Amino acid sequence: MQHIIHEDLSVRDTLRRLDELGADAILFITDEKNTLKSALTDGDIRRGLINGLGLEDDILNFSRKTPKFFRKCEFDFNKMRELRDKDYKIIPVLNQKDEIVDIVNFRLQRSYL
């Protein structure tokens, strides 16, 4: 999945990945078990650089530690509508072990069932 990166990826390589995603520029950072750790946009990196982080810092230092997500097999229409109405476009779907099993892109699909 193109929106997933490993927590060891460098800031420079992360910026390259974000640039490739264009309008869908958000990445979800995982550990070696594909467990969701955080979310990251180019704005998060920009704010980190402004606040003194550098290109050699750990990418997790730039990221948001509480990303929004859906839980597989726990459909919540209200949560889906709320996130879509708040202009969230790309949201990971997690299994019970917090592993990313899918990505919802509301720019390409209206709902996820």
C-alpha positions in Angstrom: 0.0 0.0 0.0 1.5 3.3 -1.1 0.4 5.2 2.0 2.4 3.0 4.4 6.0 3.6 5.4 8.3 1.9 8.0 9.3 3.9 11.1 13.0 3.7 10.0 12.6 5.6 6.7 14.6 8.8 6.6 13.0 12.2 6.5 14.3 12.8 3.0 12.9 9.6 1.6 9.6 10.3 3.4 9.4 13.6 1.7 10.0 11.9 -1.7 7.1 9.5 -0.9 4.8 12.4 0.1 5.7 14.2 -3.2 4.8 11.1 -5.2 1.4 10.9 -3.6 0.4 14.4 -4.7 -3.2 15.3 -3.6 -3.3 12.2 -1.4 -0.1 13.2 0.6 -0.5 11.4 3.9 1.6 8.5 5.1 1.0 6.0 7.9 4.0 4.9 9.9 4.3 1.3 11.0 6.7 -0.9 12.8 8.1 -4.2 11.7 4.8 -5.9 12.4 2.8 -3.4 10.2 1.3 -2.0 13.4 0.1 1.6 13.0 2.4 4.0 15.0 1.4 7.4 13.7 0.4 9.6 10.6 2.5 12.1 8.7 1.9 14.9 6.2 4.3 17.3 4.5 2.8 20.0 6.9 4.0 17.9 9.9 7.5 17.8 8.5 7.4 21.5 7.8 6.3 22.3 11.3 8.9 20.0 12.7 11.7 21.8 10.8 10.4 25.2 11.9 10.5 23.9 15.5 14.1 22.8 15.3 14.0 19.2 14.0 16.4 18.3 11.2 16.6 15.9 8.3 18.6 13.5 10.4 15.9 13.2 13.1 13.7 10.2 13.5 10.6 10.5 11.4 8.4 9.6 14.4 9.4 12.9 16.0 7.6 14.7 13.2 4.4 12.6 13.2 1.0 12.7 14.8 0.8 10.0 17.4 -3.0 9.6 17.4 -4.1 9.1 13.8 -7.7 8.6 12.9 -8.6 5.0 11.8 -11.4 2.6 11.2 -11.5 -0.8 12.8 -12.2 -3.7 10.5 -15.5 -5.5 11.3 -16.6 -2.7 13.6 -18.6 -0.6 11.2 -19.6 2.9 12.6 -21.5 4.9 10.1 -21.5 8.0 12.3 -17.7 7.9 12.7 -17.3 7.5 9.0 -19.6 10.4 8.2 -17.9 12.6 10.9 -14.4 12.0 9.5 -15.5 12.6 5.9 -17.3 15.8 6.9 -14.2 17.0 8.7 -12.4 16.6 5.3 -10.4 13.5 6.2 -9.6 11.9 2.8 -7.4 8.9 3.6 -8.0 6.7 6.6 -6.3 3.4 7.5 -8.4 0.3 8.4 -6.9 -1.7 11.3 -7.5 -5.2 12.5 -7.7 -6.2 16.2 -3.8 -6.2 16.4 -3.7 -2.6 15.1 -2.2 -3.8 11.8 -3.1 -1.9 8.7 -5.2 -4.1 6.5 -6.7 -1.5 4.1 -6.8 2.2 3.3 -10.0 4.1 2.6 -9.6 7.0 0.2 -12.8 9.1 0.2 -11.6 10.9 -2.9 -12.0 7.6 -4.8 -14.9 6.0 -2.9 -17.8 7.5 -1.0 -18.0 4.9 1.8 -16.4 1.8 3.1 -18.4 -1.2 4.1 
